[in-house]
Amino acid sequence: MSRTFSANQHRASNRVVLAELGSLSVEFTRLAQLTGEPKWYDAVARITDNLEEFQDKTRLPGMWPTFLDASGCKRVDWTTELNKPLQKPLPVSNAEEVVAEDSASTEETPLAKKPQNTPTTTDGEKLSPGGNRYIPLDLPEPVVLTPNGINPTWTPEVEKPNLWEVASGLKKRQLDMDGSEASPAEVTPPPADGTLPTSAVNDLEPVETRPVCEEQGFARSSDYGSEEYTLAGMSDSTYEYLPKQYLLLGGQVEKYKTMYIKSIEVVKKHLLFRPMLPNGEDILMSGKLFVPSSENSSLVGDLQAENAHLTCFAGGMFGMGAKLFNRPDDLVIAKKLTEGCIWSYNMTATGIMPEAFDAVPCDSREHCPWNETKYFEVLDPRAEQRFQYYKEAMIAYESQVASASAWYEAELVRATATPTPTATPIAPAGVADALSQTLARPTPTYDVLSKRQLADPSEEQDAPEPVVPDPAERPAPKKAPAHVAQHAEEKEATPKETPMYNIIPSQDSEGELANSEVVPPTKIQPSGEEESLVPSPTLPQMPSFYSPKPPLSHKDYVQNRIQEERLPIGVSKIQSRGYILR
């Protein structure tokens, strides 16, 4: 079978979860038994055949990765597709060269080949501007409307089945399809002479050629990065249903037994581990193995000592396989796996185990004493790095403080130093005489202190006298009322008191105040020399630094992590904090 596909379709179907394929086997097999339709079992049987073929081709032979490629087609190497030559033009029959006239010259240049059909015309037939015949449209019957009734001429259209547009025949996937429902490719065989139909000849657009599918079974989803192998989520049902399928089919299909034994042997060798616990419980758990892409690696993979909630079926699976296939050693493993899940439930305060957690694996499954030092090292693997980082940070901090202190002392000396007096500039001879005459002038004094702005005496002498208007020309003032005139007379009769701010009190021999002496106001006389205002020095500010915080000790760090993360003793990390009863 050959078929074409697009890059987007292949990319979308390239990555499939393993459990989505293996989880269909029991359900579809039982459905086929109940309905008597073998097509349901045929679908899952083909999936099982591909799993069996791919089981020994993985990076961890015997198991399947969590993600795989189930598209059925090999990935296209686009680098080789880009280096391929361009597609040749399609064959054209009865074609003539089409020329185009240049607007600047009459030179004819061949552009393309276009088929030109010679239509047979009749008298009075109208052709299109391109010389083609008009095809009459198959119009429906006109709609006839009747008063207060339903259209009697309307009939519903018959739905036509969608036909597959393919270039070659396809094998039927439906088991119950008869010969009358064959694909159009089987009904209409291609022409024997290899010529294209007329519709393809008239179509000048290039036909997109997609890469042909190279069939393959299941394969890796990627050649780069590591692959995950586990019995937990996204893989659990595929392994669990192998012994159940064997039992459901009455032991008639041997491949389910073979696939189960291969996978279980790999699980026992690479995935099962014994956790290190304070009471030394002899239990087993099934972890997760990450296999790198490099085949030259000395290690098979990196084991993550994880116990997931979805792996608790493993005890029952090992027990069923031990009874079905007469494997007594697996029954002991089944008991220890079940005890591991029981311990995982009992370790929490609620009695429900988390979805996933990590433990400390033992080096040996037979002898595994509790080692608190090793457990603390797992909880605090970077203790030496933390202390080394603190030492380096303190060295950098002390260097910054020493540099800043030296800068501060230098700035403090510069700010508090005595300023150097500056020499008085010497003026030229002519300017110096004028300056001395100006300084020799007497400084005027002023007796009036209430004025805000003191005027120049020379300006007061030269100021013109105010012009007083003639009294004869002024209008006569109005006569004031009697009570106002009386008040004015009383005010003039009252003697005026001398201000007290100019009186200096004196005491007699008996200590009593005597007659005070009136002192005229003090005359203000500016000094000849002005005092220079020197700004006070500004002291520099010491830069601030944050000193590194001392790290916790190894023991305090471990105790703090156990308390904050609520870790049961023996658990190194809780991967998923979902506590769900499934």
C-alpha positions as CSV (number, residue, x, y, z in Angstrom):
1,M,0.0,0.0,0.0
2,S,1.4,3.4,-1.0
3,R,-0.2,6.7,-0.1
4,T,0.8,10.3,0.1
5,F,0.8,12.6,3.2
6,S,1.7,16.1,4.1
7,A,4.4,17.1,6.6
8,N,1.9,18.6,9.0
9,Q,-0.1,15.4,9.1
10,H,3.1,13.4,9.8
11,R,4.2,15.8,12.5
12,A,0.8,15.7,14.2
13,S,0.8,11.9,14.3
14,N,4.4,11.4,15.1
15,R,4.2,11.4,18.9
16,V,1.7,9.0,20.5
17,V,1.4,7.9,24.1
18,L,2.1,4.3,24.7
19,A,-0.9,3.7,27.0
20,E,-3.3,5.2,24.4
21,L,-2.4,2.2,22.1
22,G,-2.2,-0.6,24.6
23,S,-5.3,0.4,26.6
24,L,-7.5,-0.6,23.7
25,S,-6.8,-4.3,23.6
26,V,-8.9,-5.7,26.5
27,E,-11.9,-3.5,25.7
28,F,-12.0,-4.2,22.0
29,T,-11.3,-7.9,22.5
30,R,-14.2,-8.2,24.9
31,L,-16.4,-6.2,22.5
32,A,-15.7,-8.6,19.7
33,Q,-16.6,-11.5,22.0
34,L,-19.9,-10.0,23.0
35,T,-21.0,-8.8,19.5
36,G,-19.5,-11.6,17.4
37,E,-17.8,-9.0,15.1
38,P,-14.2,-9.9,14.5
39,K,-13.4,-6.5,13.2
40,W,-13.1,-5.1,16.7
41,Y,-10.4,-7.6,17.6
42,D,-8.7,-7.2,14.2
43,A,-8.0,-3.5,15.0
44,V,-6.3,-4.1,18.3
45,A,-4.5,-7.3,17.0
46,R,-2.7,-5.2,14.4
47,I,-1.6,-2.8,17.1
48,T,-0.3,-5.7,19.1
49,D,1.6,-7.1,16.1
50,N,3.4,-3.7,15.7
51,L,4.2,-3.6,19.5
52,E,5.6,-7.1,19.3
53,E,7.8,-6.2,16.3
54,F,9.0,-2.9,17.9
55,Q,9.7,-4.5,21.3
56,D,13.2,-5.6,20.5
57,K,14.2,-2.5,18.6
58,T,13.9,0.1,21.3
59,R,16.8,1.6,23.3
60,L,15.8,-0.6,26.2
61,P,14.9,-3.9,24.4
62,G,12.0,-5.6,26.0
63,M,10.1,-2.4,27.0
64,W,8.6,0.4,25.0
65,P,9.2,4.1,25.6
66,T,6.4,6.4,26.9
67,F,6.2,8.1,23.5
68,L,6.6,6.5,20.1
69,D,5.9,7.1,16.5
70,A,2.8,5.3,15.3
71,S,2.2,7.1,12.0
72,G,3.2,4.1,9.9
73,C,5.4,6.2,7.6
74,K,9.1,6.9,7.8
75,R,10.1,10.5,8.5
76,V,11.0,12.5,5.4
77,D,14.5,13.6,5.0
78,W,13.8,17.2,3.8
79,T,17.4,17.8,3.1
80,T,17.3,15.3,0.2
81,E,14.0,16.7,-1.0
82,L,15.5,20.2,-1.3
83,N,18.4,18.9,-3.4
84,K,16.2,17.2,-5.9
85,P,15.8,18.8,-9.3
86,L,12.7,20.9,-10.1
87,Q,9.7,19.1,-11.4
88,K,9.4,18.8,-15.2
89,P,6.4,20.4,-16.9
90,L,3.4,18.3,-17.5
91,P,3.0,16.8,-21.0
92,V,0.7,18.8,-23.2
93,S,-1.0,17.7,-26.5
94,N,-1.9,20.0,-29.4
95,A,-0.1,22.9,-27.9
96,E,1.3,26.0,-29.6
97,E,3.7,28.6,-28.4
98,V,2.0,31.7,-26.9
99,V,3.9,34.9,-27.6
100,A,3.6,38.3,-25.9
101,E,4.1,41.6,-27.6
102,D,6.4,44.0,-25.9
103,S,5.0,47.5,-25.5
104,A,8.3,49.0,-26.6
105,S,9.0,46.8,-29.6
106,T,7.3,44.2,-31.8
107,E,9.7,41.4,-30.8
108,E,7.9,38.2,-29.9
109,T,9.1,36.2,-27.0
110,P,7.7,32.7,-26.2
111,L,6.3,32.6,-22.7
112,A,4.6,29.3,-22.2
113,K,2.8,26.5,-24.0
114,K,-0.9,26.6,-23.8
115,P,-3.2,24.0,-25.4
116,Q,-5.6,25.5,-27.9
117,N,-8.8,23.5,-28.5
118,T,-10.5,24.0,-31.8
119,P,-14.2,24.0,-30.9
120,T,-16.8,22.9,-33.4
121,T,-19.2,25.7,-33.9
122,T,-22.6,25.8,-35.5
123,D,-24.3,28.7,-37.3
124,G,-25.3,31.3,-34.9
125,E,-23.4,29.9,-31.9
126,K,-21.7,32.5,-29.7
127,L,-18.2,31.9,-28.4
128,S,-16.3,33.3,-25.4
129,P,-13.6,36.0,-25.8
130,G,-11.0,33.2,-25.5
131,G,-12.6,31.2,-28.3
132,N,-14.2,28.5,-26.1
133,R,-17.7,27.3,-26.3
134,Y,-20.2,28.1,-23.6
135,I,-21.4,25.1,-21.6
136,P,-25.1,25.4,-20.9
137,L,-26.0,25.3,-17.2
138,D,-28.2,22.6,-15.8
139,L,-30.7,24.9,-14.2
140,P,-33.3,23.5,-11.8
141,E,-37.0,23.6,-12.5
142,P,-38.6,27.0,-11.7
143,V,-40.3,27.3,-8.4
144,V,-44.1,27.5,-8.7
145,L,-45.9,29.2,-5.8
146,T,-49.5,28.3,-5.1
147,P,-51.7,30.3,-2.9
148,N,-52.1,28.9,0.6
149,G,-50.2,25.7,-0.3
150,I,-46.9,23.9,-0.5
151,N,-44.8,24.1,-3.6
152,P,-45.8,20.9,-5.4
153,T,-42.7,20.9,-7.7
154,W,-40.1,20.9,-5.0
155,T,-38.3,17.6,-4.3
156,P,-35.4,17.2,-1.9
157,E,-32.0,16.7,-3.4
158,V,-30.4,13.2,-3.1
159,E,-27.2,13.4,-1.2
160,K,-24.3,11.9,-3.1
161,P,-21.5,10.1,-1.3
162,N,-18.1,11.8,-1.1
163,L,-15.7,10.1,-3.5
164,W,-12.0,9.7,-2.7
165,E,-9.8,11.7,-4.9
166,V,-6.8,9.4,-5.2
167,A,-4.2,8.6,-7.8
168,S,-4.1,4.9,-7.2
169,G,-6.2,2.2,-5.6
170,L,-6.5,1.9,-1.8
171,K,-7.0,-1.3,0.1
172,K,-10.3,-1.4,1.9
173,R,-10.0,-0.9,5.7
174,Q,-13.7,-1.7,6.3
175,L,-14.2,-5.4,6.7
176,D,-17.9,-5.3,5.8
177,M,-17.6,-3.4,2.5
178,D,-18.9,-5.3,-0.5
179,G,-17.8,-5.0,-4.1
180,S,-20.4,-2.4,-5.0
181,E,-18.8,0.2,-2.7
182,A,-15.4,0.1,-4.2
183,S,-13.3,3.2,-4.5
184,P,-13.5,5.3,-7.7
185,A,-9.9,4.3,-8.6
186,E,-11.0,0.6,-8.7
187,V,-14.2,1.4,-10.7
188,T,-12.5,3.7,-13.3
189,P,-9.1,2.2,-14.3
190,P,-6.4,4.7,-15.5
191,P,-5.9,5.0,-19.3
192,A,-3.6,2.5,-20.8
193,D,-1.7,4.9,-23.0
194,G,-0.6,7.0,-20.1
195,T,-2.2,10.2,-21.4
196,L,-3.7,12.7,-19.0
197,P,-7.4,13.5,-19.1
198,T,-8.6,16.7,-20.8
199,S,-9.2,18.5,-17.4
200,A,-5.5,18.0,-16.5
201,V,-4.4,19.1,-20.0
202,N,-6.4,22.3,-19.7
203,D,-5.1,23.0,-16.3
204,L,-1.8,24.9,-16.5
205,E,-1.2,25.1,-12.7
206,P,1.6,22.7,-11.5
207,V,0.3,19.7,-9.6
208,E,1.8,19.4,-6.0
209,T,3.7,16.2,-5.6
210,R,3.9,15.0,-2.0
211,P,6.5,12.5,-0.8
212,V,5.3,8.9,-0.9
213,C,4.9,7.1,2.4
214,E,7.5,4.5,3.1
215,E,5.8,2.1,5.3
216,Q,7.1,1.1,8.7
217,G,5.8,-0.1,11.9
218,F,6.2,1.6,15.3
219,A,9.4,3.6,15.7
220,R,11.1,6.1,17.9
221,S,9.4,9.5,18.2
222,S,12.8,11.2,18.2
223,D,16.4,10.3,17.6
224,Y,17.6,13.0,20.1
225,G,17.2,13.4,23.8
226,S,16.5,10.7,26.3
227,E,13.6,8.3,26.4
228,E,11.5,7.5,29.4
229,Y,10.7,3.9,30.4
230,T,8.3,3.3,33.3
231,L,5.3,1.3,34.5
232,A,3.6,4.4,35.7
233,G,1.2,6.8,34.0
234,M,1.1,6.9,30.1
235,S,2.5,3.3,30.0
236,D,0.7,1.3,32.7
237,S,-2.2,-0.2,30.8
238,T,0.0,-1.6,28.0
239,Y,1.9,-3.8,30.3
240,E,-1.0,-4.6,32.6
241,Y,-3.2,-5.9,29.7
242,L,-0.7,-8.4,28.4
243,P,-1.5,-11.2,30.9
244,K,-5.1,-10.1,31.0
245,Q,-5.3,-10.6,27.2
246,Y,-3.7,-14.0,27.5
247,L,-6.3,-15.0,30.1
248,L,-9.2,-13.4,28.2
249,L,-8.3,-15.3,25.0
250,G,-8.0,-18.6,26.9
251,G,-4.3,-18.9,26.2
252,Q,-4.9,-19.3,22.5
253,V,-2.5,-16.4,21.5
254,E,1.0,-17.1,22.6
255,K,2.4,-13.7,21.7
256,Y,0.9,-12.0,24.8
257,K,2.8,-14.4,27.1
258,T,6.0,-13.8,25.2
259,M,5.7,-10.0,25.2
260,Y,4.9,-10.1,29.0
261,I,7.8,-12.2,30.0
262,K,10.2,-10.0,27.9
263,S,9.0,-6.8,29.5
264,I,8.9,-8.2,33.1
265,E,12.5,-9.4,32.9
266,V,13.6,-5.9,31.9
267,V,11.5,-4.3,34.7
268,K,13.0,-6.6,37.3
269,K,16.6,-5.8,36.1
270,H,16.4,-2.0,35.6
271,L,13.3,-0.5,37.2
272,L,12.7,-2.3,40.6
273,F,14.6,-0.9,43.6
274,R,14.5,-1.2,47.4
275,P,14.1,2.1,49.3
276,M,16.3,2.9,52.3
277,L,13.9,3.2,55.3
278,P,14.5,3.9,59.0
279,N,12.9,0.6,60.2
280,G,14.6,-1.4,57.4
281,E,11.3,-2.6,55.7
282,D,12.0,-5.1,53.0
283,I,9.8,-3.6,50.2
284,L,10.2,-2.9,46.5
285,M,9.1,0.0,44.3
286,S,9.1,0.5,40.5
287,G,11.0,3.6,39.3
288,K,11.5,5.4,36.1
289,L,14.5,4.9,33.8
290,F,15.8,7.6,31.4
291,V,17.8,6.1,28.5
292,P,20.0,8.6,26.6
293,S,20.2,8.7,22.8
294,S,23.9,7.8,22.7
295,E,24.3,4.1,22.2
296,N,28.0,4.2,23.3
297,S,27.1,5.2,26.9
298,S,28.5,2.8,29.5
299,L,25.3,3.1,31.6
300,V,22.0,1.8,30.5
301,G,20.2,4.8,31.8
302,D,19.6,7.0,34.8
303,L,17.1,5.5,37.4
304,Q,14.8,7.9,39.1
305,A,13.8,6.2,42.4
306,E,10.2,7.2,42.1
307,N,7.1,5.5,43.5
308,A,4.0,6.7,41.6
309,H,0.5,6.0,42.6
310,L,-0.2,4.5,39.2
311,T,2.4,1.8,39.6
312,C,0.5,0.2,42.5
313,F,-1.1,-2.2,39.9
314,A,2.4,-3.8,39.5
315,G,2.0,-6.1,42.5
316,G,-1.2,-7.6,41.1
317,M,0.3,-7.9,37.6
318,F,3.3,-9.8,38.9
319,G,1.0,-12.0,41.0
320,M,-1.2,-12.8,38.0
321,G,1.7,-13.5,35.7
322,A,3.3,-15.7,38.4
323,K,0.2,-17.9,38.5
324,L,-0.6,-17.8,34.8
325,F,2.9,-18.6,33.6
326,N,4.2,-20.6,36.6
327,R,6.8,-18.1,37.8
328,P,7.0,-18.5,41.6
329,D,9.8,-16.0,42.0
330,D,7.6,-13.3,40.6
331,L,5.1,-14.0,43.4
332,V,7.6,-12.9,46.0
333,I,8.2,-9.7,44.0
334,A,4.5,-9.1,43.8
335,K,4.2,-9.3,47.6
336,K,7.0,-6.8,48.1
337,L,5.6,-4.4,45.5
338,T,2.3,-4.5,47.2
339,E,3.9,-3.9,50.6
340,G,5.7,-0.9,49.1
341,C,2.4,0.8,48.2
342,I,1.0,0.0,51.6
343,W,4.0,1.7,53.2
344,S,3.4,4.7,50.9
345,Y,-0.1,5.0,52.2
346,N,0.8,4.6,55.9
347,M,3.6,7.2,55.8
348,T,1.3,10.2,55.5
349,A,-0.9,11.7,58.2
350,T,-4.0,11.4,56.0
351,G,-3.4,7.8,55.1
352,I,-3.3,8.6,51.3
353,M,-0.1,8.4,49.4
354,P,0.9,11.3,47.0
355,E,0.8,10.9,43.3
356,A,4.5,10.5,43.1
357,F,7.5,10.8,45.4
358,D,11.2,10.0,45.4
359,A,13.0,7.8,47.8
360,V,16.7,6.8,48.4
361,P,17.5,3.6,46.6
362,C,19.6,0.9,48.2
363,D,22.7,-0.5,46.5
364,S,21.5,-4.0,47.3
365,R,18.0,-5.5,47.5
366,E,19.0,-8.1,50.1
367,H,20.9,-5.9,52.6
368,C,19.9,-2.3,53.1
369,P,20.5,-0.7,56.6
370,W,19.4,2.8,57.4
371,N,22.1,5.4,56.9
372,E,21.2,8.9,58.1
373,T,24.3,10.4,56.7
374,K,23.5,9.2,53.2
375,Y,19.9,10.4,53.6
376,F,21.0,13.9,54.7
377,E,23.4,14.0,51.7
378,V,20.5,13.3,49.4
379,L,18.4,16.1,51.0
380,D,21.4,18.5,50.9
381,P,23.6,17.5,48.0
382,R,25.1,21.0,47.6
383,A,26.2,21.7,51.2
384,E,29.9,22.2,50.2
385,Q,29.0,24.4,47.3
386,R,26.8,26.6,49.6
387,F,29.7,27.1,52.1
388,Q,32.2,27.7,49.3
389,Y,29.9,30.3,47.7
390,Y,29.7,32.0,51.1
391,K,33.5,32.2,51.5
392,E,33.8,33.6,48.0
393,A,31.1,36.2,48.7
394,M,32.8,37.2,52.0
395,I,36.1,37.7,50.2
396,A,34.4,40.0,47.6
397,Y,32.5,41.8,50.4
398,E,35.7,42.5,52.4
399,S,37.5,43.8,49.3
400,Q,34.6,46.1,48.5
401,V,34.6,47.4,52.1
402,A,38.3,48.1,52.1
403,S,38.1,49.9,48.8
404,A,35.2,52.0,50.0
405,S,36.9,52.8,53.3
406,A,40.0,54.1,51.5
407,W,37.9,56.3,49.2
408,Y,35.9,57.6,52.2
409,E,39.0,58.6,54.1
410,A,40.5,60.4,51.1
411,E,37.3,62.3,50.5
412,L,37.0,63.2,54.3
413,V,40.5,64.6,54.3
414,R,39.8,66.7,51.2
415,A,36.5,68.0,52.6
416,T,38.0,69.0,56.0
417,A,41.2,70.6,54.8
418,T,41.9,74.3,55.5
419,P,41.2,76.3,52.3
420,T,44.3,78.1,50.8
421,P,43.9,81.9,50.8
422,T,43.8,83.5,47.4
423,A,46.0,86.5,46.5
424,T,44.3,89.9,46.0
425,P,44.4,90.9,42.4
426,I,46.5,94.1,41.7
427,A,44.7,96.6,39.6
428,P,46.5,98.8,37.0
429,A,47.7,102.4,38.0
430,G,44.7,104.3,36.6
431,V,42.2,102.0,38.0
432,A,43.8,101.9,41.4
433,D,43.7,105.7,41.7
434,A,40.0,105.8,40.8
435,L,39.3,103.0,43.3
436,S,41.2,104.8,46.1
437,Q,39.2,108.0,45.5
438,T,35.9,106.0,45.6
439,L,36.9,104.4,48.9
440,A,37.9,107.8,50.3
441,R,34.5,109.2,50.0
442,P,32.5,109.6,53.3
443,T,29.8,107.0,53.7
444,P,26.4,108.8,54.1
445,T,24.3,108.1,57.1
446,Y,20.5,108.1,57.4
447,D,18.4,108.9,60.5
448,V,15.2,107.6,59.1
449,L,14.8,103.8,59.9
450,S,11.2,103.4,58.9
451,K,11.9,103.6,55.2
452,R,12.2,100.4,53.3
453,Q,14.2,101.8,50.5
454,L,16.9,104.4,51.3
455,A,17.3,107.0,48.6
456,D,20.6,108.6,47.5
457,P,21.1,112.0,49.2
458,S,22.5,113.4,45.9
459,E,19.2,112.4,44.2
460,E,17.1,114.1,47.0
461,Q,18.9,117.4,46.5
462,D,18.5,117.5,42.8
463,A,14.9,116.4,42.9
464,P,12.4,119.1,42.0
465,E,10.0,120.5,44.6
466,P,6.5,119.2,44.4
467,V,4.0,121.4,42.7
468,V,1.2,122.6,45.1
469,P,-2.0,123.7,43.4
470,D,-3.4,127.1,44.1
471,P,-5.8,127.1,47.0
472,A,-8.0,129.6,45.2
473,E,-8.6,127.1,42.5
474,R,-9.3,124.2,44.8
475,P,-12.9,123.6,45.7
476,A,-14.0,124.5,49.2
477,P,-14.1,121.5,51.5
478,K,-17.4,120.3,52.8
479,K,-18.3,121.1,56.4
480,A,-17.9,118.1,58.6
481,P,-20.7,117.0,61.0
482,A,-20.7,118.4,64.6
483,H,-19.7,115.1,66.3
484,V,-16.8,114.6,63.9
485,A,-15.5,118.1,64.6
486,Q,-15.7,117.7,68.3
487,H,-13.8,114.4,68.2
488,A,-11.0,116.1,66.2
489,E,-10.7,118.9,68.7
490,E,-10.3,116.4,71.6
491,K,-7.6,114.5,69.7
492,E,-5.6,117.7,69.2
493,A,-5.8,118.6,72.9
494,T,-4.4,115.2,74.0
495,P,-0.5,115.4,74.5
496,K,1.6,113.0,72.4
497,E,3.7,110.5,74.2
498,T,7.3,109.8,73.3
499,P,8.1,106.3,71.9
500,M,9.6,103.9,74.5
501,Y,12.0,102.2,72.2
502,N,14.5,105.1,72.3
503,I,14.3,105.5,76.1
504,I,17.1,104.1,78.2
505,P,15.9,103.6,81.9
506,S,18.3,104.6,84.7
507,Q,18.2,103.7,88.4
508,D,18.9,105.9,91.4
509,S,20.7,105.0,94.5
510,E,17.6,103.4,96.0
511,G,17.2,101.1,93.1
512,E,14.1,102.9,91.7
513,L,13.7,104.0,88.2
514,A,14.7,107.5,87.7
515,N,14.1,109.9,84.9
516,S,14.8,108.1,81.7
517,E,17.2,109.5,79.2
518,V,16.0,109.8,75.6
519,V,18.6,108.6,73.1
520,P,18.3,109.4,69.5
521,P,18.2,106.4,67.1
522,T,21.5,104.7,66.3
523,K,22.9,105.6,63.0
524,I,23.7,102.7,60.6
525,Q,27.0,102.9,59.0
526,P,28.1,100.1,56.7
527,S,31.7,98.9,57.2
528,G,34.2,99.4,54.5
529,E,35.2,95.8,54.4
530,E,32.8,93.0,53.5
531,E,33.1,89.6,55.1
532,S,33.4,86.7,52.6
533,L,30.8,83.9,53.1
534,V,32.6,80.6,53.1
535,P,30.3,77.5,52.7
536,S,30.6,74.8,55.3
537,P,32.3,71.6,54.1
538,T,30.0,68.7,53.1
539,L,31.1,65.4,54.5
540,P,31.1,62.4,52.1
541,Q,28.7,59.4,52.6
542,M,30.0,55.9,53.1
543,P,28.7,53.5,50.4
544,S,26.4,50.8,51.8
545,F,27.0,47.1,51.3
546,Y,24.9,44.1,52.1
547,S,26.9,41.5,53.8
548,P,26.3,37.9,52.7
549,K,24.0,35.9,54.9
550,P,25.7,33.0,56.6
551,P,24.3,29.7,55.3
552,L,22.5,27.2,57.5
553,S,24.5,24.3,58.7
554,H,24.1,20.9,57.0
555,K,22.0,19.6,59.8
556,D,19.8,22.7,60.1
557,Y,19.3,22.8,56.3
558,V,18.1,19.2,56.3
559,Q,15.8,19.7,59.3
560,N,14.4,22.9,57.8
561,R,13.6,21.2,54.5
562,I,11.9,18.2,56.2
563,Q,9.7,20.6,58.1
564,E,8.8,23.0,55.3
565,E,8.2,20.3,52.7
566,R,6.6,17.9,55.2
567,L,8.7,15.0,54.1
568,P,8.2,11.6,55.8
569,I,11.5,10.1,56.9
570,G,12.8,8.1,54.0
571,V,11.3,10.3,51.3
572,S,13.7,12.7,49.5
573,K,11.2,14.7,47.4
574,I,7.5,14.7,46.7
575,Q,7.1,15.1,42.9
576,S,3.4,15.5,42.8
577,R,1.4,16.6,45.8
578,G,-2.0,15.3,44.6
579,Y,-3.5,13.0,47.2
580,I,-6.3,11.2,45.3
581,L,-8.1,7.9,46.0
582,R,-8.2,6.2,42.6
